[in-house]
């Protein structure tokens, strides 16, 4: 049996200063906002040929077939998240 390997680009992304967000707007509102952000990030990942490896709290880990796909997804995630109002 021949072993094959595939090179992938791995991307980790998280919501910056999420702890401060919980303090600022409260647990329920912050949790809802972070869940919305993770949903947006997940959609962007899949739209850019990515696979969601896992999500934990305010973080997402994705794999992509190429580094370009990962960078494109990261830029799109940033742009999409910039459109979400904080509260």
ChimeraX attribute file (.defattr): number of C-alpha atoms within 10 A of each C-alpha:
attribute: neighborCount
match mode: 1-to-1
recipient: residues
	/A:1	3
	/A:2	3
	/A:3	4
	/A:4	5
	/A:5	5
	/A:6	5
	/A:7	10
	/A:8	14
	/A:9	15
	/A:10	17
	/A:11	19
	/A:12	14
	/A:13	16
	/A:14	17
	/A:15	15
	/A:16	10
	/A:17	9
	/A:18	16
	/A:19	12
	/A:20	11
	/A:21	19
	/A:22	16
	/A:23	10
	/A:24	12
	/A:25	14
	/A:26	11
	/A:27	13
	/A:28	9
	/A:29	15
	/A:30	20
	/A:31	17
	/A:32	11
	/A:33	20
	/A:34	20
	/A:35	14
	/A:36	14
	/A:37	20
	/A:38	23
	/A:39	13
	/A:40	17
	/A:41	26
	/A:42	21
	/A:43	15
	/A:44	20
	/A:45	26
	/A:46	15
	/A:47	13
	/A:48	18
	/A:49	14
	/A:50	24
	/A:51	16
	/A:52	17
	/A:53	12
	/A:54	12
	/A:55	15
	/A:56	9
	/A:57	12
	/A:58	17
	/A:59	16
	/A:60	20
	/A:61	19
	/A:62	22
	/A:63	22
	/A:64	22
	/A:65	16
	/A:66	14
	/A:67	15
	/A:68	12
	/A:69	17
	/A:70	23
	/A:71	15
	/A:72	13
	/A:73	25
	/A:74	19
	/A:75	12
	/A:76	18
	/A:77	20
	/A:78	14
	/A:79	11
	/A:80	14
	/A:81	17
	/A:82	10
	/A:83	8
	/A:84	12
	/A:85	7
	/A:86	12
	/A:87	9
